[in-house]
Amino acid sequence: MSETSELREMSNEQLHATMAETRKILFRMRIQAQTERLDVPTEMRRNRRQIARIKTILREREIAQTKAAIDQAIESAAG
């Protein structure tokens, strides 16, 4: 299973917790990058992309929820 599909299966609370943890890791890696060499430099890119994926999924859900609310309001006004 791909990483994105695993993220999509998570609840919003799990996504927020994952994003917070990934941000902490990224922060530590940035400090480590400034003070010494990183063991795996590509790990920073991987963490940045994971944060972006999580934000994208959360935004998609927000848009879908807003659209559903608008559609419901239109149906109740028309009916």
A tleap script that builds the chain and sets N, CA, C and O, in Angstrom:
source leaprc.protein.ff14SB
mol = sequence {
  NMET SER GLU THR SER GLU LEU ARG GLU MET
  SER ASN GLU GLN LEU HIE ALA THR MET ALA
  GLU THR ARG LYS ILE LEU PHE ARG MET ARG
  ILE GLN ALA GLN THR GLU ARG LEU ASP VAL
  PRO THR GLU MET ARG ARG ASN ARG ARG GLN
  ILE ALA ARG ILE LYS THR ILE LEU ARG GLU
  ARG GLU ILE ALA GLN THR LYS ALA ALA ILE
  ASP GLN ALA ILE GLU SER ALA ALA CGLY
}
set mol.1.N position { 0.845 -1.173 0.000 }
set mol.1.CA position { 0.000 0.000 0.000 }
set mol.1.C position { 0.897 1.244 0.000 }
set mol.1.O position { 1.924 1.281 0.677 }
set mol.2.N position { 0.500 2.236 -0.753 }
set mol.2.CA position { 1.340 3.434 -0.839 }
set mol.2.C position { 1.136 4.317 0.386 }
set mol.2.O position { 0.156 4.177 1.118 }
set mol.3.N position { 2.060 5.205 0.586 }
set mol.3.CA position { 2.029 6.081 1.744 }
set mol.3.C position { 0.802 6.990 1.717 }
set mol.3.O position { 0.193 7.240 2.757 }
set mol.4.N position { 0.443 7.478 0.549 }
set mol.4.CA position { -0.699 8.376 0.434 }
set mol.4.C position { -1.998 7.660 0.789 }
set mol.4.O position { -2.843 8.225 1.484 }
set mol.5.N position { -2.165 6.447 0.330 }
set mol.5.CA position { -3.397 5.721 0.648 }
set mol.5.C position { -3.469 5.408 2.145 }
set mol.5.O position { -4.555 5.397 2.726 }
set mol.6.N position { -2.329 5.157 2.762 }
set mol.6.CA position { -2.315 4.940 4.212 }
set mol.6.C position { -2.745 6.208 4.941 }
set mol.6.O position { -3.490 6.141 5.919 }
set mol.7.N position { -2.281 7.359 4.469 }
set mol.7.CA position { -2.662 8.623 5.086 }
set mol.7.C position { -4.150 8.891 4.900 }
set mol.7.O position { -4.806 9.389 5.814 }
set mol.8.N position { -4.691 8.567 3.728 }
set mol.8.CA position { -6.106 8.804 3.464 }
set mol.8.C position { -7.007 7.959 4.356 }
set mol.8.O position { -8.148 8.342 4.612 }
set mol.9.N position { -6.523 6.829 4.828 }
set mol.9.CA position { -7.313 5.969 5.704 }
set mol.9.C position { -7.349 6.480 7.137 }
set mol.9.O position { -8.184 6.036 7.925 }
set mol.10.N position { -6.468 7.397 7.488 }
set mol.10.CA position { -6.409 7.932 8.846 }
set mol.10.C position { -7.528 8.949 9.075 }
set mol.10.O position { -8.030 9.571 8.139 }
set mol.11.N position { -7.902 9.099 10.351 }
set mol.11.CA position { -8.878 10.127 10.708 }
set mol.11.C position { -8.162 11.483 10.750 }
set mol.11.O position { -6.933 11.552 10.704 }
set mol.12.N position { -8.949 12.548 10.838 }
set mol.12.CA position { -8.353 13.882 10.900 }
set mol.12.C position { -7.456 14.036 12.129 }
set mol.12.O position { -6.400 14.665 12.057 }
set mol.13.N position { -7.878 13.463 13.253 }
set mol.13.CA position { -7.082 13.560 14.475 }
set mol.13.C position { -5.739 12.837 14.307 }
set mol.13.O position { -4.700 13.327 14.749 }
set mol.14.N position { -5.779 11.673 13.667 }
set mol.14.CA position { -4.544 10.930 13.430 }
set mol.14.C position { -3.634 11.696 12.478 }
set mol.14.O position { -2.415 11.707 12.651 }
set mol.15.N position { -4.230 12.338 11.471 }
set mol.15.CA position { -3.426 13.120 10.528 }
set mol.15.C position { -2.764 14.300 11.224 }
set mol.15.O position { -1.593 14.589 10.980 }
set mol.16.N position { -3.508 14.983 12.091 }
set mol.16.CA position { -2.925 16.112 12.820 }
set mol.16.C position { -1.790 15.645 13.735 }
set mol.16.O position { -0.763 16.315 13.842 }
set mol.17.N position { -1.973 14.506 14.388 }
set mol.17.CA position { -0.923 13.972 15.260 }
set mol.17.C position { 0.311 13.571 14.445 }
set mol.17.O position { 1.441 13.832 14.856 }
set mol.18.N position { 0.091 12.941 13.299 }
set mol.18.CA position { 1.202 12.548 12.427 }
set mol.18.C position { 1.944 13.779 11.922 }
set mol.18.O position { 3.174 13.794 11.862 }
set mol.19.N position { 1.185 14.814 11.557 }
set mol.19.CA position { 1.820 16.034 11.061 }
set mol.19.C position { 2.643 16.701 12.167 }
set mol.19.O position { 3.746 17.183 11.912 }
set mol.20.N position { 2.117 16.730 13.382 }
set mol.20.CA position { 2.861 17.329 14.493 }
set mol.20.C position { 4.163 16.568 14.748 }
set mol.20.O position { 5.213 17.176 14.956 }
set mol.21.N position { 4.089 15.251 14.731 }
set mol.21.CA position { 5.283 14.439 14.961 }
set mol.21.C position { 6.309 14.634 13.837 }
set mol.21.O position { 7.509 14.734 14.092 }
set mol.22.N position { 5.825 14.686 12.601 }
set mol.22.CA position { 6.721 14.879 11.457 }
set mol.22.C position { 7.376 16.254 11.515 }
set mol.22.O position { 8.549 16.401 11.170 }
set mol.23.N position { 6.621 17.258 11.950 }
set mol.23.CA position { 7.199 18.601 12.095 }
set mol.23.C position { 8.305 18.626 13.147 }
set mol.23.O position { 9.333 19.278 12.961 }
set mol.24.N position { 8.089 17.909 14.259 }
set mol.24.CA position { 9.120 17.837 15.292 }
set mol.24.C position { 10.386 17.179 14.752 }
set mol.24.O position { 11.499 17.647 14.994 }
set mol.25.N position { 10.196 16.098 14.023 }
set mol.25.CA position { 11.342 15.395 13.432 }
set mol.25.C position { 12.074 16.309 12.455 }
set mol.25.O position { 13.303 16.382 12.471 }
set mol.26.N position { 11.322 17.003 11.608 }
set mol.26.CA position { 11.921 17.908 10.632 }
set mol.26.C position { 12.684 19.033 11.328 }
set mol.26.O position { 13.765 19.416 10.882 }
set mol.27.N position { 12.132 19.559 12.408 }
set mol.27.CA position { 12.809 20.611 13.161 }
set mol.27.C position { 14.157 20.119 13.697 }
set mol.27.O position { 15.177 20.799 13.583 }
set mol.28.N position { 14.134 18.916 14.286 }
set mol.28.CA position { 15.384 18.347 14.810 }
set mol.28.C position { 16.398 18.127 13.695 }
set mol.28.O position { 17.596 18.342 13.881 }
set mol.29.N position { 15.904 17.693 12.529 }
set mol.29.CA position { 16.811 17.447 11.403 }
set mol.29.C position { 17.412 18.750 10.886 }
set mol.29.O position { 18.579 18.788 10.497 }
set mol.30.N position { 16.618 19.814 10.882 }
set mol.30.CA position { 17.156 21.114 10.444 }
set mol.30.C position { 18.269 21.584 11.367 }
set mol.30.O position { 19.300 22.082 10.914 }
set mol.31.N position { 18.050 21.422 12.661 }
set mol.31.CA position { 19.100 21.815 13.613 }
set mol.31.C position { 20.335 20.946 13.419 }
set mol.31.O position { 21.460 21.444 13.421 }
set mol.32.N position { 20.122 19.650 13.251 }
set mol.32.CA position { 21.237 18.737 13.040 }
set mol.32.C position { 21.979 19.084 11.750 }
set mol.32.O position { 23.204 18.984 11.697 }
set mol.33.N position { 21.259 19.483 10.727 }
set mol.33.CA position { 21.881 19.832 9.453 }
set mol.33.C position { 22.769 21.069 9.602 }
set mol.33.O position { 23.785 21.195 8.918 }
set mol.34.N position { 22.383 21.977 10.493 }
set mol.34.CA position { 23.176 23.183 10.702 }
set mol.34.C position { 24.413 22.919 11.558 }
set mol.34.O position { 25.439 23.579 11.397 }
set mol.35.N position { 24.310 21.961 12.458 }
set mol.35.CA position { 25.413 21.736 13.379 }
set mol.35.C position { 26.354 20.608 12.943 }
set mol.35.O position { 27.533 20.604 13.296 }
set mol.36.N position { 25.826 19.659 12.178 }
set mol.36.CA position { 26.651 18.531 11.731 }
set mol.36.C position { 26.046 17.941 10.464 }
set mol.36.O position { 25.010 18.402 9.985 }
set mol.37.N position { 26.685 16.945 9.943 }
set mol.37.CA position { 26.167 16.291 8.733 }
set mol.37.C position { 25.029 15.350 9.076 }
set mol.37.O position { 25.053 14.659 10.095 }
set mol.38.N position { 24.043 15.337 8.215 }
set mol.38.CA position { 22.939 14.397 8.384 }
set mol.38.C position { 23.348 13.021 7.888 }
set mol.38.O position { 24.104 12.897 6.924 }
set mol.39.N position { 22.846 11.991 8.550 }
set mol.39.CA position { 23.128 10.624 8.113 }
set mol.39.C position { 22.437 10.348 6.773 }
set mol.39.O position { 23.020 9.750 5.869 }
set mol.40.N position { 21.189 10.796 6.667 }
set mol.40.CA position { 20.407 10.568 5.447 }
set mol.40.C position { 19.796 11.912 5.028 }
set mol.40.O position { 18.713 12.267 5.493 }
set mol.41.N position { 20.473 12.653 4.165 }
set mol.41.CA position { 19.978 13.983 3.773 }
set mol.41.C position { 18.611 13.947 3.084 }
set mol.41.O position { 17.859 14.918 3.162 }
set mol.42.N position { 18.285 12.857 2.422 }
set mol.42.CA position { 16.997 12.793 1.728 }
set mol.42.C position { 15.826 12.670 2.693 }
set mol.42.O position { 14.673 12.842 2.298 }
set mol.43.N position { 16.111 12.376 3.938 }
set mol.43.CA position { 15.049 12.249 4.939 }
set mol.43.C position { 14.338 13.590 5.163 }
set mol.43.O position { 13.139 13.609 5.444 }
set mol.44.N position { 15.052 14.693 5.044 }
set mol.44.CA position { 14.413 16.014 5.185 }
set mol.44.C position { 13.375 16.208 4.089 }
set mol.44.O position { 12.259 16.652 4.360 }
set mol.45.N position { 13.730 15.883 2.873 }
set mol.45.CA position { 12.799 16.012 1.756 }
set mol.45.C position { 11.586 15.117 1.966 }
set mol.45.O position { 10.453 15.529 1.718 }
set mol.46.N position { 11.824 13.903 2.417 }
set mol.46.CA position { 10.738 12.951 2.646 }
set mol.46.C position { 9.759 13.483 3.700 }
set mol.46.O position { 8.545 13.350 3.542 }
set mol.47.N position { 10.284 14.083 4.768 }
set mol.47.CA position { 9.428 14.638 5.818 }
set mol.47.C position { 8.651 15.856 5.325 }
set mol.47.O position { 7.471 16.007 5.639 }
set mol.48.N position { 9.306 16.724 4.555 }
set mol.48.CA position { 8.603 17.887 3.999 }
set mol.48.C position { 7.460 17.450 3.096 }
set mol.48.O position { 6.374 18.027 3.133 }
set mol.49.N position { 7.707 16.442 2.295 }
set mol.49.CA position { 6.666 15.947 1.384 }
set mol.49.C position { 5.532 15.275 2.148 }
set mol.49.O position { 4.369 15.384 1.757 }
set mol.50.N position { 5.859 14.589 3.228 }
set mol.50.CA position { 4.795 13.965 4.012 }
set mol.50.C position { 3.899 15.037 4.639 }
set mol.50.O position { 2.679 14.878 4.668 }
set mol.51.N position { 4.482 16.114 5.134 }
set mol.51.CA position { 3.688 17.210 5.681 }
set mol.51.C position { 2.794 17.791 4.596 }
set mol.51.O position { 1.621 18.072 4.846 }
set mol.52.N position { 3.330 17.973 3.401 }
set mol.52.CA position { 2.535 18.501 2.294 }
set mol.52.C position { 1.394 17.559 1.933 }
set mol.52.O position { 0.284 18.013 1.655 }
set mol.53.N position { 1.650 16.260 1.934 }
set mol.53.CA position { 0.589 15.282 1.638 }
set mol.53.C position { -0.527 15.366 2.676 }
set mol.53.O position { -1.709 15.351 2.330 }
set mol.54.N position { -0.149 15.453 3.937 }
set mol.54.CA position { -1.144 15.527 5.007 }
set mol.54.C position { -1.978 16.797 4.865 }
set mol.54.O position { -3.203 16.754 4.980 }
set mol.55.N position { -1.317 17.927 4.615 }
set mol.55.CA position { -2.051 19.174 4.438 }
set mol.55.C position { -3.004 19.097 3.249 }
set mol.55.O position { -4.118 19.617 3.314 }
set mol.56.N position { -2.580 18.462 2.182 }
set mol.56.CA position { -3.424 18.313 0.997 }
set mol.56.C position { -4.658 17.477 1.315 }
set mol.56.O position { -5.770 17.841 0.934 }
set mol.57.N position { -4.468 16.372 2.002 }
set mol.57.CA position { -5.592 15.504 2.351 }
set mol.57.C position { -6.570 16.233 3.269 }
set mol.57.O position { -7.783 16.148 3.076 }
set mol.58.N position { -6.046 16.951 4.268 }
set mol.58.CA position { -6.923 17.700 5.170 }
set mol.58.C position { -7.706 18.767 4.414 }
set mol.58.O position { -8.890 18.974 4.681 }
set mol.59.N position { -7.061 19.434 3.486 }
set mol.59.CA position { -7.738 20.475 2.701 }
set mol.59.C position { -8.800 19.866 1.796 }
set mol.59.O position { -9.887 20.429 1.661 }
set mol.60.N position { -8.509 18.736 1.179 }
set mol.60.CA position { -9.502 18.057 0.337 }
set mol.60.C position { -10.739 17.693 1.153 }
set mol.60.O position { -11.868 17.849 0.688 }
set mol.61.N position { -10.515 17.207 2.370 }
set mol.61.CA position { -11.644 16.846 3.232 }
set mol.61.C position { -12.451 18.087 3.620 }
set mol.61.O position { -13.680 18.047 3.665 }
set mol.62.N position { -11.755 19.176 3.897 }
set mol.62.CA position { -12.431 20.422 4.250 }
set mol.62.C position { -13.301 20.918 3.094 }
set mol.62.O position { -14.439 21.337 3.303 }
set mol.63.N position { -12.765 20.868 1.889 }
set mol.63.CA position { -13.502 21.304 0.707 }
set mol.63.C position { -14.715 20.408 0.481 }
set mol.63.O position { -15.798 20.909 0.180 }
set mol.64.N position { -14.557 19.105 0.620 }
set mol.64.CA position { -15.662 18.167 0.433 }
set mol.64.C position { -16.750 18.405 1.470 }
set mol.64.O position { -17.937 18.335 1.153 }
set mol.65.N position { -16.355 18.685 2.700 }
set mol.65.CA position { -17.319 18.937 3.762 }
set mol.65.C position { -18.091 20.231 3.495 }
set mol.65.O position { -19.305 20.276 3.695 }
set mol.66.N position { -17.409 21.266 3.052 }
set mol.66.CA position { -18.060 22.530 2.727 }
set mol.66.C position { -19.016 22.357 1.562 }
set mol.66.O position { -20.127 22.886 1.581 }
set mol.67.N position { -18.587 21.621 0.551 }
set mol.67.CA position { -19.438 21.378 -0.610 }
set mol.67.C position { -20.693 20.617 -0.205 }
set mol.67.O position { -21.788 20.929 -0.675 }
set mol.68.N position { -20.544 19.634 0.653 }
set mol.68.CA position { -21.700 18.862 1.112 }
set mol.68.C position { -22.670 19.751 1.886 }
set mol.68.O position { -23.885 19.614 1.738 }
set mol.69.N position { -22.150 20.657 2.706 }
set mol.69.CA position { -23.002 21.560 3.469 }
set mol.69.C position { -23.747 22.519 2.539 }
set mol.69.O position { -24.923 22.810 2.756 }
set mol.70.N position { -23.068 23.005 1.515 }
set mol.70.CA position { -23.705 23.910 0.550 }
set mol.70.C position { -24.789 23.173 -0.228 }
set mol.70.O position { -25.884 23.699 -0.425 }
set mol.71.N position { -24.485 21.962 -0.666 }
set mol.71.CA position { -25.473 21.164 -1.404 }
set mol.71.C position { -26.699 20.880 -0.546 }
set mol.71.O position { -27.830 20.919 -1.030 }
set mol.72.N position { -26.464 20.592 0.737 }
set mol.72.CA position { -27.571 20.314 1.638 }
set mol.72.C position { -28.419 21.577 1.841 }
set mol.72.O position { -29.647 21.493 1.883 }
set mol.73.N position { -27.789 22.720 1.964 }
set mol.73.CA position { -28.525 23.982 2.135 }
set mol.73.C position { -29.349 24.300 0.896 }
set mol.73.O position { -30.474 24.786 1.008 }
set mol.74.N position { -28.806 24.032 -0.277 }
set mol.74.CA position { -29.543 24.277 -1.528 }
set mol.74.C position { -30.744 23.351 -1.616 }
set mol.74.O position { -31.831 23.775 -2.008 }
set mol.75.N position { -30.553 22.080 -1.252 }
set mol.75.CA position { -31.655 21.126 -1.311 }
set mol.75.C position { -32.768 21.496 -0.344 }
set mol.75.O position { -33.947 21.395 -0.683 }
set mol.76.N position { -32.401 21.926 0.859 }
set mol.76.CA position { -33.427 22.283 1.841 }
set mol.76.C position { -34.136 23.571 1.453 }
set mol.76.O position { -35.320 23.723 1.753 }
set mol.77.N position { -33.455 24.498 0.799 }
set mol.77.CA position { -34.084 25.733 0.346 }
set mol.77.C position { -35.004 25.489 -0.829 }
set mol.77.O position { -36.039 26.142 -0.956 }
set mol.78.N position { -34.637 24.551 -1.692 }
set mol.78.CA position { -35.447 24.252 -2.871 }
set mol.78.C position { -36.654 23.381 -2.513 }
set mol.78.O position { -37.687 23.443 -3.180 }
set mol.79.N position { -36.525 22.595 -1.494 }
set mol.79.CA position { -37.566 21.610 -1.163 }
set mol.79.C position { -38.546 22.130 -0.206 }
set mol.79.O position { -39.479 21.420 0.169 }
savepdb mol mol.pdb
quit
